[in-house]
Amino acid sequence: MKKFFTNLFIFMVTLTAPAFGNTYIRFEISFKEPQAHYAEIKMEVSGLKKDFIDVKMPVWTPGSYLVREYAKHVEGVAAHDASGNSLEVGKINKNTWRVASGKSDRVVINYRIYGFEVSVRTNFIDDSHAFLSPAATFLYVDGMLDHPAEISVVPHPAWSSVSTGLEPVAGKPNTFEAADFDLLFDSPIEVGNQDIITFEAAGVHHEIAMVGGGNYNKERLIRDCSTIVEECTRVFGVNPNKRYVFIVHNYQSGGGGLEHLNSTVLGASRNGYQNERSYVGFLGLVAHEYFHLWHVKRLRPIELGPFNYDTENYTRSLWIMEGFTAYFDNLILRRSGFLTESAYLQALVNDVNAVENRAGNRIQSAAQASFDAWIKYYRPDENSANTSVSYYNKGALLALILDLRILEATNGTKRLDDVLKAAYQTFYVEKKRGFREPELQQLMEEVAGTSLADIFQAAHTTEPIDYNRYLNAVGYELVDYHEDRNIPELGFATSVNDGRIMVSAVSRGTGAWDGGINVRDEVIAINGERLDAGGKELNRVMQTAAVGDVLQVLVSRDGRLRELTITLRQETKGAFNIMPLSGATEEQERLGNIWLSQPQQ
Ligand SMILES: [Zn+2]
């Protein structure tokens, strides 16, 4: 393995570390055993002179609403004073260590973190690179989140580059500063031999740190990312960053992203860049995370910042933050020319399918889904589809009908872009705080010149949405080819495991639900006919079945045979499409053109 790396300068005082009164906090990260997925962290806290110092590891990272217990990957916490005398360290709860600092002026805390989870919000360290999710890496002094910090990265000798949105400290290689811990926890760090691609767009210097290789075309990537940057900036009218960093992790098969103030982390498929569909999917992710630099990182609900890193931070407005972003990511692709009109409409249909064909849409509202993200969206199980809805899909549809309603009410002179621009100015720039949902609604209604109460109400209830009320106004209609629903529905889904047909989901409101089919049942026979693993027999039964037919289903449940009776009910799921409205007026078509074309400058 690589050369053993020792830090010999543990007592070297860094006089230039950011001062806060006469205190400073400084971190040094090094990699002695990257092959075993460890990083060594040295934290120096100076000037506190307290009997004890409590240091804490966040339990979650903003943008990803799940308590991840990052402290579980911390080990070997030890402390000493400026003279090298050991200081006693003990844990007082799951993520807090109490250091008996004995009024020492300078306290050094050493610890190791383990990182071997591939995701955009967890640490990953191996012999080729380290991705540091800051909330999983840096301890903070309890009560001192507003304190600045200096961060020095000592790359493993085989690594050459550090990529992060943190501000570099002049004259100190691989050293950065954060004005406070909110900023530090919002600034992931990539260390390794990443391919760094730079470009200027919207007056901002952009860096793409490509990790893990891939068949991307640099020129095309620069051109297409520039277009997305310009289109996102056009929505808000101003780009608040001077510098922005994309950290892209390329895997055999990857996806997902996490937004930050002036950077983002994206997962991508290493060999997906030459496949048009996969590449447009990647550009959609770029648009989504870039849009967030305004929408959620700056324009945000009042509950989302400053954060409490110790526990869940609840908001009912993720349908606005994630839903609107999900609506705009496709719209940005359409405006940039990466999606044809029909591909864009299909993306909307996908949202309609995801919402309307999910039984949980009639159980959970978009606002409830937002509030319970911590225990539902981020912790799905076999019953999730029956009990919950995605605030991404439902929120995107609510954004759609808001956009269309504003276009209609203003004769096409205003749209959702104008609302976001005004809200960014009002809450982020002027009031310098998050919004309360009624305040955002009020501002939106001022822009629209009409009440939007019914749509905001729809976000808080499970009442059906009359999409055509809004789509017709712009010359389109949602059609459902299953409208009469006079076709039978089986009500359970299967997957083949080791040649066995296993039930993977049971839908609420179907004959399978009534008849007691369970997830994990092995389906052996229907009406006395043994099923083949290819599912042909199952298809044959359903093709000739009618609503009201009774099926005898033989299953094996935990090794015991059971015969269950299913009475087929009518189809609960729609077959949706969005089509041009026949007989649309000129005015409807004019509004439709505004909706799907590039906004006027
Ligand atoms: Zn998002």
Boltz pocket constraint, residues with backbone or C-beta under 6 A from the ligand:
constraints:
  - pocket:
      binder: B
      contacts: [[A, 259], [A, 288], [A, 292], [A, 321], [A, 322], [A, 325]]
      max_distance: 6.0
